Amino acid sequence: MKENSILEPRSAMIFPTRHDMPRAGTPTQQIALQNQAWTALEKYVTPNGRDRTRLSNNWLGDKGWHV
């Protein structure tokens, strides 16, 4: 992944099953959920200039979620 593409979704990825944890629907549904999850992130820059991501407080507040 390119350095400046930190928030680009990887919509074609299907991750392997995690032991006894069931999958979240069909592969198409999983891709849709992964793409939706990208909207919860925001990009920020650390004091030393590195690009990072974190959960967006605005997104969480809009959804009525608390962490």
PDB file of N, CA, C and O in Angstrom:
ATOM      1  N   MET A   1       0.854  -1.171   0.000  1.00  0.00           N
ATOM      2  CA  MET A   1       0.000   0.000   0.000  1.00  0.00           C
ATOM      3  C   MET A   1       0.895   1.227   0.000  1.00  0.00           C
ATOM      4  O   MET A   1       1.883   1.290   0.732  1.00  0.00           O
ATOM      5  N   LYS A   2       0.548   2.181  -0.812  1.00  0.00           N
ATOM      6  CA  LYS A   2       1.314   3.421  -0.873  1.00  0.00           C
ATOM      7  C   LYS A   2       1.167   4.189   0.430  1.00  0.00           C
ATOM      8  O   LYS A   2       0.139   4.092   1.099  1.00  0.00           O
ATOM      9  N   GLU A   3       2.192   4.953   0.791  1.00  0.00           N
ATOM     10  CA  GLU A   3       2.149   5.719   2.043  1.00  0.00           C
ATOM     11  C   GLU A   3       0.981   6.689   2.089  1.00  0.00           C
ATOM     12  O   GLU A   3       0.379   6.869   3.147  1.00  0.00           O
ATOM     13  N   ASN A   4       0.645   7.323   0.965  1.00  0.00           N
ATOM     14  CA  ASN A   4      -0.430   8.313   0.984  1.00  0.00           C
ATOM     15  C   ASN A   4      -1.803   7.684   0.796  1.00  0.00           C
ATOM     16  O   ASN A   4      -2.792   8.404   0.656  1.00  0.00           O
ATOM     17  N   SER A   5      -1.886   6.364   0.790  1.00  0.00           N
ATOM     18  CA  SER A   5      -3.171   5.702   0.593  1.00  0.00           C
ATOM     19  C   SER A   5      -3.664   5.056   1.885  1.00  0.00           C
ATOM     20  O   SER A   5      -4.345   4.031   1.846  1.00  0.00           O
ATOM     21  N   ILE A   6      -3.331   5.641   3.014  1.00  0.00           N
ATOM     22  CA  ILE A   6      -3.625   5.040   4.307  1.00  0.00           C
ATOM     23  C   ILE A   6      -5.123   4.806   4.522  1.00  0.00           C
ATOM     24  O   ILE A   6      -5.494   3.915   5.286  1.00  0.00           O
ATOM     25  N   LEU A   7      -5.987   5.582   3.869  1.00  0.00           N
ATOM     26  CA  LEU A   7      -7.424   5.406   4.051  1.00  0.00           C
ATOM     27  C   LEU A   7      -8.117   4.805   2.826  1.00  0.00           C
ATOM     28  O   LEU A   7      -9.345   4.842   2.740  1.00  0.00           O
ATOM     29  N   GLU A   8      -7.364   4.262   1.893  1.00  0.00           N
ATOM     30  CA  GLU A   8      -7.989   3.638   0.729  1.00  0.00           C
ATOM     31  C   GLU A   8      -8.486   2.251   1.109  1.00  0.00           C
ATOM     32  O   GLU A   8      -7.698   1.434   1.588  1.00  0.00           O
ATOM     33  N   PRO A   9      -9.769   1.959   0.910  1.00  0.00           N
ATOM     34  CA  PRO A   9     -10.293   0.643   1.260  1.00  0.00           C
ATOM     35  C   PRO A   9      -9.709  -0.449   0.376  1.00  0.00           C
ATOM     36  O   PRO A   9      -9.356  -0.212  -0.779  1.00  0.00           O
ATOM     37  N   ARG A  10      -9.617  -1.618   0.925  1.00  0.00           N
ATOM     38  CA  ARG A  10      -9.159  -2.797   0.184  1.00  0.00           C
ATOM     39  C   ARG A  10     -10.373  -3.683  -0.057  1.00  0.00           C
ATOM     40  O   ARG A  10     -10.499  -4.747   0.549  1.00  0.00           O
ATOM     41  N   SER A  11     -11.256  -3.253  -0.931  1.00  0.00           N
ATOM     42  CA  SER A  11     -12.582  -3.865  -1.048  1.00  0.00           C
ATOM     43  C   SER A  11     -12.580  -5.294  -1.560  1.00  0.00           C
ATOM     44  O   SER A  11     -13.604  -5.967  -1.435  1.00  0.00           O
ATOM     45  N   ALA A  12     -11.510  -5.790  -2.118  1.00  0.00           N
ATOM     46  CA  ALA A  12     -11.516  -7.147  -2.654  1.00  0.00           C
ATOM     47  C   ALA A  12     -11.008  -8.166  -1.637  1.00  0.00           C
ATOM     48  O   ALA A  12     -10.921  -9.352  -1.955  1.00  0.00           O
ATOM     49  N   MET A  13     -10.672  -7.734  -0.431  1.00  0.00           N
ATOM     50  CA  MET A  13     -10.076  -8.649   0.538  1.00  0.00           C
ATOM     51  C   MET A  13     -11.133  -9.394   1.334  1.00  0.00           C
ATOM     52  O   MET A  13     -12.082  -8.793   1.838  1.00  0.00           O
ATOM     53  N   ILE A  14     -10.964 -10.700   1.443  1.00  0.00           N
ATOM     54  CA  ILE A  14     -11.761 -11.532   2.345  1.00  0.00           C
ATOM     55  C   ILE A  14     -10.761 -12.186   3.288  1.00  0.00           C
ATOM     56  O   ILE A  14      -9.881 -12.927   2.852  1.00  0.00           O
ATOM     57  N   PHE A  15     -10.896 -11.916   4.559  1.00  0.00           N
ATOM     58  CA  PHE A  15      -9.948 -12.431   5.525  1.00  0.00           C
ATOM     59  C   PHE A  15     -10.305 -13.858   5.911  1.00  0.00           C
ATOM     60  O   PHE A  15     -11.472 -14.241   5.836  1.00  0.00           O
ATOM     61  N   PRO A  16      -9.312 -14.660   6.326  1.00  0.00           N
ATOM     62  CA  PRO A  16      -9.590 -16.051   6.687  1.00  0.00           C
ATOM     63  C   PRO A  16     -10.448 -16.147   7.944  1.00  0.00           C
ATOM     64  O   PRO A  16     -10.495 -15.222   8.756  1.00  0.00           O
ATOM     65  N   THR A  17     -11.120 -17.275   8.086  1.00  0.00           N
ATOM     66  CA  THR A  17     -11.937 -17.535   9.270  1.00  0.00           C
ATOM     67  C   THR A  17     -11.030 -17.592  10.495  1.00  0.00           C
ATOM     68  O   THR A  17      -9.926 -18.134  10.440  1.00  0.00           O
ATOM     69  N   ARG A  18     -11.512 -17.023  11.600  1.00  0.00           N
ATOM     70  CA  ARG A  18     -10.741 -17.008  12.851  1.00  0.00           C
ATOM     71  C   ARG A  18     -11.249 -18.107  13.774  1.00  0.00           C
ATOM     72  O   ARG A  18     -12.112 -17.867  14.619  1.00  0.00           O
ATOM     73  N   HIS A  19     -10.718 -19.300  13.612  1.00  0.00           N
ATOM     74  CA  HIS A  19     -11.064 -20.459  14.441  1.00  0.00           C
ATOM     75  C   HIS A  19     -12.572 -20.684  14.433  1.00  0.00           C
ATOM     76  O   HIS A  19     -13.145 -20.931  13.371  1.00  0.00           O
ATOM     77  N   ASP A  20     -13.233 -20.606  15.593  1.00  0.00           N
ATOM     78  CA  ASP A  20     -14.662 -20.910  15.648  1.00  0.00           C
ATOM     79  C   ASP A  20     -15.547 -19.674  15.482  1.00  0.00           C
ATOM     80  O   ASP A  20     -16.762 -19.764  15.658  1.00  0.00           O
ATOM     81  N   MET A  21     -14.963 -18.525  15.147  1.00  0.00           N
ATOM     82  CA  MET A  21     -15.767 -17.319  14.958  1.00  0.00           C
ATOM     83  C   MET A  21     -16.390 -17.349  13.562  1.00  0.00           C
ATOM     84  O   MET A  21     -15.664 -17.413  12.571  1.00  0.00           O
ATOM     85  N   PRO A  22     -17.720 -17.306  13.467  1.00  0.00           N
ATOM     86  CA  PRO A  22     -18.362 -17.396  12.157  1.00  0.00           C
ATOM     87  C   PRO A  22     -18.149 -16.132  11.330  1.00  0.00           C
ATOM     88  O   PRO A  22     -17.895 -15.052  11.863  1.00  0.00           O
ATOM     89  N   ARG A  23     -18.260 -16.294  10.032  1.00  0.00           N
ATOM     90  CA  ARG A  23     -18.162 -15.163   9.119  1.00  0.00           C
ATOM     91  C   ARG A  23     -19.419 -14.303   9.226  1.00  0.00           C
ATOM     92  O   ARG A  23     -20.478 -14.775   9.639  1.00  0.00           O
ATOM     93  N   ALA A  24     -19.283 -13.037   8.848  1.00  0.00           N
ATOM     94  CA  ALA A  24     -20.416 -12.098   8.875  1.00  0.00           C
ATOM     95  C   ALA A  24     -21.096 -12.110   7.510  1.00  0.00           C
ATOM     96  O   ALA A  24     -20.959 -11.164   6.735  1.00  0.00           O
ATOM     97  N   GLY A  25     -21.820 -13.171   7.222  1.00  0.00           N
ATOM     98  CA  GLY A  25     -22.567 -13.238   5.966  1.00  0.00           C
ATOM     99  C   GLY A  25     -21.745 -13.744   4.799  1.00  0.00           C
ATOM    100  O   GLY A  25     -20.714 -14.393   4.973  1.00  0.00           O
ATOM    101  N   THR A  26     -22.221 -13.436   3.617  1.00  0.00           N
ATOM    102  CA  THR A  26     -21.578 -13.866   2.372  1.00  0.00           C
ATOM    103  C   THR A  26     -20.335 -13.016   2.099  1.00  0.00           C
ATOM    104  O   THR A  26     -20.157 -11.968   2.718  1.00  0.00           O
ATOM    105  N   PRO A  27     -19.474 -13.461   1.175  1.00  0.00           N
ATOM    106  CA  PRO A  27     -18.333 -12.623   0.818  1.00  0.00           C
ATOM    107  C   PRO A  27     -18.746 -11.223   0.368  1.00  0.00           C
ATOM    108  O   PRO A  27     -18.064 -10.253   0.699  1.00  0.00           O
ATOM    109  N   THR A  28     -19.830 -11.095  -0.367  1.00  0.00           N
ATOM    110  CA  THR A  28     -20.301  -9.774  -0.804  1.00  0.00           C
ATOM    111  C   THR A  28     -20.707  -8.922   0.399  1.00  0.00           C
ATOM    112  O   THR A  28     -20.398  -7.731   0.448  1.00  0.00           O
ATOM    113  N   GLN A  29     -21.393  -9.521   1.360  1.00  0.00           N
ATOM    114  CA  GLN A  29     -21.785  -8.792   2.567  1.00  0.00           C
ATOM    115  C   GLN A  29     -20.558  -8.404   3.397  1.00  0.00           C
ATOM    116  O   GLN A  29     -20.518  -7.321   3.981  1.00  0.00           O
ATOM    117  N   GLN A  30     -19.565  -9.285   3.446  1.00  0.00           N
ATOM    118  CA  GLN A  30     -18.347  -8.975   4.182  1.00  0.00           C
ATOM    119  C   GLN A  30     -17.628  -7.782   3.569  1.00  0.00           C
ATOM    120  O   GLN A  30     -17.158  -6.899   4.287  1.00  0.00           O
ATOM    121  N   ILE A  31     -17.542  -7.753   2.249  1.00  0.00           N
ATOM    122  CA  ILE A  31     -16.887  -6.640   1.565  1.00  0.00           C
ATOM    123  C   ILE A  31     -17.633  -5.341   1.854  1.00  0.00           C
ATOM    124  O   ILE A  31     -17.006  -4.307   2.088  1.00  0.00           O
ATOM    125  N   ALA A  32     -18.984  -5.384   1.840  1.00  0.00           N
ATOM    126  CA  ALA A  32     -19.771  -4.182   2.132  1.00  0.00           C
ATOM    127  C   ALA A  32     -19.521  -3.706   3.564  1.00  0.00           C
ATOM    128  O   ALA A  32     -19.406  -2.504   3.803  1.00  0.00           O
ATOM    129  N   LEU A  33     -19.437  -4.637   4.518  1.00  0.00           N
ATOM    130  CA  LEU A  33     -19.165  -4.264   5.904  1.00  0.00           C
ATOM    131  C   LEU A  33     -17.759  -3.679   6.054  1.00  0.00           C
ATOM    132  O   LEU A  33     -17.568  -2.711   6.790  1.00  0.00           O
ATOM    133  N   GLN A  34     -16.780  -4.258   5.365  1.00  0.00           N
ATOM    134  CA  GLN A  34     -15.422  -3.722   5.424  1.00  0.00           C
ATOM    135  C   GLN A  34     -15.375  -2.313   4.853  1.00  0.00           C
ATOM    136  O   GLN A  34     -14.726  -1.434   5.419  1.00  0.00           O
ATOM    137  N   ASN A  35     -16.052  -2.096   3.746  1.00  0.00           N
ATOM    138  CA  ASN A  35     -16.069  -0.767   3.139  1.00  0.00           C
ATOM    139  C   ASN A  35     -16.749   0.240   4.059  1.00  0.00           C
ATOM    140  O   ASN A  35     -16.320   1.390   4.150  1.00  0.00           O
ATOM    141  N   GLN A  36     -17.809  -0.189   4.740  1.00  0.00           N
ATOM    142  CA  GLN A  36     -18.485   0.700   5.688  1.00  0.00           C
ATOM    143  C   GLN A  36     -17.570   1.023   6.864  1.00  0.00           C
ATOM    144  O   GLN A  36     -17.581   2.146   7.369  1.00  0.00           O
ATOM    145  N   ALA A  37     -16.790   0.063   7.294  1.00  0.00           N
ATOM    146  CA  ALA A  37     -15.883   0.279   8.429  1.00  0.00           C
ATOM    147  C   ALA A  37     -14.855   1.372   8.129  1.00  0.00           C
ATOM    148  O   ALA A  37     -14.445   2.104   9.030  1.00  0.00           O
ATOM    149  N   TRP A  38     -14.439   1.482   6.861  1.00  0.00           N
ATOM    150  CA  TRP A  38     -13.472   2.528   6.500  1.00  0.00           C
ATOM    151  C   TRP A  38     -14.024   3.917   6.790  1.00  0.00           C
ATOM    152  O   TRP A  38     -13.249   4.839   7.044  1.00  0.00           O
ATOM    153  N   THR A  39     -15.338   4.092   6.760  1.00  0.00           N
ATOM    154  CA  THR A  39     -15.916   5.415   7.000  1.00  0.00           C
ATOM    155  C   THR A  39     -15.795   5.838   8.461  1.00  0.00           C
ATOM    156  O   THR A  39     -15.975   7.012   8.784  1.00  0.00           O
ATOM    157  N   ALA A  40     -15.488   4.879   9.355  1.00  0.00           N
ATOM    158  CA  ALA A  40     -15.350   5.189  10.777  1.00  0.00           C
ATOM    159  C   ALA A  40     -13.961   5.716  11.130  1.00  0.00           C
ATOM    160  O   ALA A  40     -13.723   6.138  12.262  1.00  0.00           O
ATOM    161  N   LEU A  41     -13.050   5.691  10.167  1.00  0.00           N
ATOM    162  CA  LEU A  41     -11.675   6.106  10.439  1.00  0.00           C
ATOM    163  C   LEU A  41     -11.417   7.529   9.987  1.00  0.00           C
ATOM    164  O   LEU A  41     -12.047   8.039   9.061  1.00  0.00           O
ATOM    165  N   GLU A  42     -10.475   8.150  10.666  1.00  0.00           N
ATOM    166  CA  GLU A  42      -9.992   9.448  10.215  1.00  0.00           C
ATOM    167  C   GLU A  42      -8.476   9.406  10.225  1.00  0.00           C
ATOM    168  O   GLU A  42      -7.864   8.706  11.032  1.00  0.00           O
ATOM    169  N   LYS A  43      -7.896  10.145   9.341  1.00  0.00           N
ATOM    170  CA  LYS A  43      -6.446  10.230   9.243  1.00  0.00           C
ATOM    171  C   LYS A  43      -5.964  11.360  10.149  1.00  0.00           C
ATOM    172  O   LYS A  43      -6.598  12.411  10.244  1.00  0.00           O
ATOM    173  N   TYR A  44      -4.844  11.128  10.805  1.00  0.00           N
ATOM    174  CA  TYR A  44      -4.207  12.194  11.579  1.00  0.00           C
ATOM    175  C   TYR A  44      -2.704  12.068  11.436  1.00  0.00           C
ATOM    176  O   TYR A  44      -2.203  11.024  11.019  1.00  0.00           O
ATOM    177  N   VAL A  45      -1.994  13.103  11.772  1.00  0.00           N
ATOM    178  CA  VAL A  45      -0.536  13.123  11.676  1.00  0.00           C
ATOM    179  C   VAL A  45       0.031  13.226  13.080  1.00  0.00           C
ATOM    180  O   VAL A  45      -0.363  14.099  13.854  1.00  0.00           O
ATOM    181  N   THR A  46       0.949  12.342  13.405  1.00  0.00           N
ATOM    182  CA  THR A  46       1.589  12.354  14.721  1.00  0.00           C
ATOM    183  C   THR A  46       2.538  13.546  14.824  1.00  0.00           C
ATOM    184  O   THR A  46       2.880  14.147  13.805  1.00  0.00           O
ATOM    185  N   PRO A  47       2.964  13.895  16.020  1.00  0.00           N
ATOM    186  CA  PRO A  47       3.894  15.017  16.172  1.00  0.00           C
ATOM    187  C   PRO A  47       5.186  14.853  15.359  1.00  0.00           C
ATOM    188  O   PRO A  47       5.803  15.846  14.971  1.00  0.00           O
ATOM    189  N   ASN A  48       5.595  13.609  15.101  1.00  0.00           N
ATOM    190  CA  ASN A  48       6.811  13.410  14.303  1.00  0.00           C
ATOM    191  C   ASN A  48       6.508  13.294  12.810  1.00  0.00           C
ATOM    192  O   ASN A  48       7.389  12.924  12.033  1.00  0.00           O
ATOM    193  N   GLY A  49       5.272  13.606  12.392  1.00  0.00           N
ATOM    194  CA  GLY A  49       4.938  13.687  10.981  1.00  0.00           C
ATOM    195  C   GLY A  49       4.466  12.404  10.322  1.00  0.00           C
ATOM    196  O   GLY A  49       4.361  12.361   9.097  1.00  0.00           O
ATOM    197  N   ARG A  50       4.178  11.362  11.081  1.00  0.00           N
ATOM    198  CA  ARG A  50       3.724  10.099  10.505  1.00  0.00           C
ATOM    199  C   ARG A  50       2.209  10.075  10.354  1.00  0.00           C
ATOM    200  O   ARG A  50       1.482  10.521  11.242  1.00  0.00           O
ATOM    201  N   ASP A  51       1.741   9.558   9.238  1.00  0.00           N
ATOM    202  CA  ASP A  51       0.306   9.405   9.003  1.00  0.00           C
ATOM    203  C   ASP A  51      -0.202   8.183   9.759  1.00  0.00           C
ATOM    204  O   ASP A  51       0.394   7.107   9.701  1.00  0.00           O
ATOM    205  N   ARG A  52      -1.293   8.365  10.458  1.00  0.00           N
ATOM    206  CA  ARG A  52      -1.934   7.274  11.207  1.00  0.00           C
ATOM    207  C   ARG A  52      -3.445   7.391  11.039  1.00  0.00           C
ATOM    208  O   ARG A  52      -3.951   8.390  10.527  1.00  0.00           O
ATOM    209  N   THR A  53      -4.162   6.344  11.482  1.00  0.00           N
ATOM    210  CA  THR A  53      -5.624   6.391  11.487  1.00  0.00           C
ATOM    211  C   THR A  53      -6.129   6.117  12.898  1.00  0.00           C
ATOM    212  O   THR A  53      -5.451   5.488  13.711  1.00  0.00           O
ATOM    213  N   ARG A  54      -7.337   6.605  13.166  1.00  0.00           N
ATOM    214  CA  ARG A  54      -7.998   6.375  14.447  1.00  0.00           C
ATOM    215  C   ARG A  54      -9.499   6.422  14.208  1.00  0.00           C
ATOM    216  O   ARG A  54      -9.959   6.901  13.172  1.00  0.00           O
ATOM    217  N   LEU A  55     -10.261   5.919  15.180  1.00  0.00           N
ATOM    218  CA  LEU A  55     -11.714   6.035  15.090  1.00  0.00           C
ATOM    219  C   LEU A  55     -12.085   7.509  15.150  1.00  0.00           C
ATOM    220  O   LEU A  55     -11.541   8.266  15.955  1.00  0.00           O
ATOM    221  N   SER A  56     -12.995   7.899  14.310  1.00  0.00           N
ATOM    222  CA  SER A  56     -13.431   9.286  14.244  1.00  0.00           C
ATOM    223  C   SER A  56     -14.451   9.562  15.339  1.00  0.00           C
ATOM    224  O   SER A  56     -15.482   8.894  15.415  1.00  0.00           O
ATOM    225  N   ASN A  57     -14.167  10.545  16.187  1.00  0.00           N
ATOM    226  CA  ASN A  57     -15.134  10.936  17.221  1.00  0.00           C
ATOM    227  C   ASN A  57     -16.428  11.445  16.596  1.00  0.00           C
ATOM    228  O   ASN A  57     -17.513  11.177  17.111  1.00  0.00           O
ATOM    229  N   ASN A  58     -16.318  12.180  15.483  1.00  0.00           N
ATOM    230  CA  ASN A  58     -17.533  12.663  14.806  1.00  0.00           C
ATOM    231  C   ASN A  58     -18.383  11.508  14.307  1.00  0.00           C
ATOM    232  O   ASN A  58     -19.604  11.522  14.468  1.00  0.00           O
ATOM    233  N   TRP A  59     -17.756  10.515  13.705  1.00  0.00           N
ATOM    234  CA  TRP A  59     -18.488   9.350  13.200  1.00  0.00           C
ATOM    235  C   TRP A  59     -19.167   8.623  14.356  1.00  0.00           C
ATOM    236  O   TRP A  59     -20.345   8.277  14.271  1.00  0.00           O
ATOM    237  N   LEU A  60     -18.424   8.393  15.430  1.00  0.00           N
ATOM    238  CA  LEU A  60     -18.990   7.711  16.588  1.00  0.00           C
ATOM    239  C   LEU A  60     -20.179   8.483  17.160  1.00  0.00           C
ATOM    240  O   LEU A  60     -21.208   7.895  17.493  1.00  0.00           O
ATOM    241  N   GLY A  61     -20.028   9.813  17.271  1.00  0.00           N
ATOM    242  CA  GLY A  61     -21.114  10.636  17.798  1.00  0.00           C
ATOM    243  C   GLY A  61     -22.338  10.633  16.894  1.00  0.00           C
ATOM    244  O   GLY A  61     -23.470  10.584  17.376  1.00  0.00           O
ATOM    245  N   ASP A  62     -22.113  10.687  15.576  1.00  0.00           N
ATOM    246  CA  ASP A  62     -23.232  10.641  14.627  1.00  0.00           C
ATOM    247  C   ASP A  62     -24.015   9.347  14.731  1.00  0.00           C
ATOM    248  O   ASP A  62     -25.229   9.336  14.527  1.00  0.00           O
ATOM    249  N   LYS A  63     -23.325   8.246  15.048  1.00  0.00           N
ATOM    250  CA  LYS A  63     -23.971   6.938  15.153  1.00  0.00           C
ATOM    251  C   LYS A  63     -24.505   6.671  16.566  1.00  0.00           C
ATOM    252  O   LYS A  63     -25.186   5.671  16.799  1.00  0.00           O
ATOM    253  N   GLY A  64     -24.190   7.577  17.511  1.00  0.00           N
ATOM    254  CA  GLY A  64     -24.624   7.375  18.889  1.00  0.00           C
ATOM    255  C   GLY A  64     -23.819   6.300  19.602  1.00  0.00           C
ATOM    256  O   GLY A  64     -24.299   5.711  20.570  1.00  0.00           O
ATOM    257  N   TRP A  65     -22.598   6.036  19.139  1.00  0.00           N
ATOM    258  CA  TRP A  65     -21.742   5.021  19.732  1.00  0.00           C
ATOM    259  C   TRP A  65     -20.821   5.664  20.760  1.00  0.00           C
ATOM    260  O   TRP A  65     -20.471   6.840  20.650  1.00  0.00           O
ATOM    261  N   HIS A  66     -20.435   4.881  21.756  1.00  0.00           N
ATOM    262  CA  HIS A  66     -19.496   5.329  22.786  1.00  0.00           C
ATOM    263  C   HIS A  66     -18.393   4.287  22.912  1.00  0.00           C
ATOM    264  O   HIS A  66     -18.651   3.084  22.862  1.00  0.00           O
ATOM    265  N   VAL A  67     -17.165   4.762  23.075  1.00  0.00           N
ATOM    266  CA  VAL A  67     -16.031   3.843  23.240  1.00  0.00           C
ATOM    267  C   VAL A  67     -15.431   4.045  24.610  1.00  0.00           C
ATOM    268  O   VAL A  67     -14.462   3.374  24.965  1.00  0.00           O
TER     269      VAL A  67
END
